[in-house]
């Protein structure tokens, strides 16, 4: 409350802020009620992958087995393949596939150069995504 000094019947030079505070409180209450009601985003339904996409026979796993003093051997999904046949076989497999994903798995004796060679062959066969399977990932299967 403001006190004025001087003439009691004259004009006051202070502003009466009580009506402004009332208006501010009403606006605050209105905004507090409206904000939780407003829509925050769009509800969407994403397509779920079919069960057949998750099946183990869908994934292509190229295995590299190293032998001391001998050339490495290769397998595509447990089928023995010679190194010369890797590129034509992978090209044939991925010719009609929409998802071009390949996994490379090797034993502990395989060198990085042998694994990198399989990755290069996969890239030559137009494979888009190549994943490396580690022992930790293999244990989870």
Beta strands, then each sheet from edge to edge (+ up, - down):
strand 1: 60-67
strand 2: 70-76
strand 3: 79-81
strand 4: 101-106
strand 5: 129-133
sheet 1: 3+ 2- 1+ 4+ 5+
end
